[in-house]
Amino acid sequence: MAELQFFTGTMDSGKSTLALQTNHNHAARGRSGRIFTTHDRTGQAQVSSRLGLTHDAIEVEADFDFWRYVVDSLTQGARIDYLVCDEAQFYTRKQIDQLAKLVDELQIDVFAFGILTDFRTALFEGSQRLVELADRMNVLQVEALCWCGKRATHNARTENGVMVTEGEVIVVGDVEEQERGPAGDANVAYEVLCRQHHRRHLTAARAKAVSLAPEPLPFG
């Protein structure tokens, strides 16, 4: 039976790498699939891994219809056994419903990969719907680490080196790489943190600055 599977983890936990490996494994067994993504870190219609692996993909815009795409492809004689959907957190609720329908009605396997929560610790729309509908939810075993060495559980956004908890939900960037923000007036980067240091807004840079600050004199 076909399944809707959701693979999730923080940034830097290997989701895109696993998406590409999943596609490779199924294609090697003679299955035919399609790869989808949206807002990839490269800004192009491809799935890219931080290990340097890439694969062309179909860009999922806000009005993209998975059901219509697959039905039209099958009608034209194409074969589709599975879908690999990267950056699924950015998909709309309606698009996740379409993926579930493809599994139930056409017996097409769907492997979705995405982050659970945004930099505000709120669930992404696509991820929330996947949690509600997925046959199986898999937390990636490759654990990203906070600067302190503990398991990273939260994604932090920084602007000009300062952690922020407000702003546009979707701003494309990467871990330890800076990109201009939506207004072009701030350098945006991302960092994975444990819950404690996310709550305290204590990024690696800020922790280093604090540790380098002179200690107060024992008198005065």
N, C-alpha and C positions, 0 to 999 in steps of 0.2 A: 504494500500500500504506500502511496506517495505521502510525504510529510512536509509540513512547514516547520523548518528548524531555525532557531534564532541563536546565533553565537555572539556573545557580548563580552566586553571588557573595557577597561579604561583606554585612553590613548596610549600608544607605545606597548600594547600587549600582544601585537601580532595578528590582528583581525584580518587585515588585507593580505598578509602572507598566507594565512589559512584559507582565505577565499580563493586565492590563486592555486594553492595546493589542492583544494577540493575540486576545482575545475579540472586540474591536471589528472587527478585520480579517476574521475568519472569519464573524461575524454579518452583516457588510456584503456578503458574497458569498452570502448566503442559507443559510448553514449554521446548524444548530441545536445549541447546546451547553449545558453546565452548568458553573457555577463553584463550586468548593469551597475552603474554608479552615479553619484551626483556630488558635486562640490569636492571632488578629489583634491588632495593637497597640491597636485601639479597644475590644477586649473584646466585640465584637458579631459577629454572623454576617454579615460583609461583608469584602470585600477593600478595603483602604485604602492609598493611596499617600501618600508624604510630600509630593507635589506638590499634594495636596488632592483627588485623584480617589478616588471610592468606587463600589462596586457590591455589591448584595446577593449573598450567597453561602450555600451550604449548609454548615453547621458539621459538621466531621468529628470525631466523638467516637471514643474508643478502640475501641468495639465496632462502629463503622460498617462496613458491608459494601458496597463499591463494586459488586461483581458483582451482588449481590442487588438493589441500588437500580436499576441500569441495566436488568437483565432485567425487573424488575417494571414499570418505566416503559415499556419497549418493548412488553411484553405488554398494557399498558393503552392502547396506541396512540400513545404519544409518539415523537418522532423525536429521536435523539441522534447527532450526527456527531462530536462532540469533547468532551473534558473539559479544563477549566483548573483546575489544582490548585495553589493557593498555600500557602505555609508547609509544603511537603511534607516538610521535615526532621522535622516532628513526627508524621508518619504512622508506623504500625507496619510492620514487615517484611511482615506478612500483607497489609496494605492495599496495599502496593506490588506484591506478587505479584498481587493482584486487578486492579490497573490494567494490568499486563502481560498478563494473561489477556484483558481486554477488548480490547486491541489485537490480540492474536493470533487470538482466537476470533470476535470481532464486528466487527473492522476499524474500531474507533473510535479516533481520534487522541487521545492524552493529552499535554498540555503541563504539565509539573510544574516548579514554581519553589521554590527553597529554598536555605538556607545549608548549606554542607558540614560545618563543624565548630562545636562549641559553645565556650563561653568557656574550657574546659579544653584546647582544641585537639584534642578527640576527635571522631571522626565521629558525627553523629547517626544513629540507626537507620534512619530513612527515607532519608536521603541516601546512606548506605552501600549500601542495597539498590538505589537508583536507579543508582548508579555501576555496580553489578554487572549490572543488567538493561537499562538504557536503550539504545535504538538509536542515539541521539545525545546527547552531553553538550556543552552550550554554556556557556562561561564568559563572563559578561556583559562587554561591552567598555567600559561606563561604569565607570571605576575610582574606588572610594572612596579617599580620601586620609587617611593618618595625619597627626597634628598637625605632624609634621616635614616634610611635603610628599611623602614617599615613598608608593608604592602600598600601601594597607592590605590586608593578607592575613589578619588575625586579628580575631576579635570578643572584646572584653574586657568583663567585668562589673565594676562598682564598687558597693560598699556603703558608704554614707556617705562617698563620695569616695575610697575606698580600693579598689584593684583586688584581686579575689579569684579564686582558682582552684579553690575547693571549694564545694559546696552543691548545691541542687536544680538539675537540668538545665534544667527549664522554669520560668522566671519571666518573665512577660510584662512587657516594658518597651520603651523606644525609645531611639534615640540622643539624648543630651543631655536626656532627660526622666527624671525620677525617679518611681519607683513604690514603694509599700511592698512589702517582701519577703514570703515565705510566712508568716512569723511576725508580720508587721506591725511588726517592730522595727528595720528598716533601710531606708534609701532606696536603691533599686536603679536603676542607670542602665547604659547600654551605650555603648561607644566602639569605633571601629575603629582598629586600630593596625598598623604594619608588624611583621614578625616580631621584629626587634631590640628594639623598645620593648615588645612584648608579653612577651618573655623577661625583660626588665629590670623589668617592671611599671611602666613609665614612661608614665603617662597625661599628657594635656595639662595637667591641673591640677597634677600633681606636678612636671612639667617647669617650669611657670611658677613654682612655689614655690621650686624649686631655683635658678632663674635670679635670683630676687629675694633670695635669701639673701645676707647680707653676705660678701664675700670675706675670707679670713683675712689678717691683717696679715703683711707680708713679713719679720717679725722676731718674736722671742719664744721 
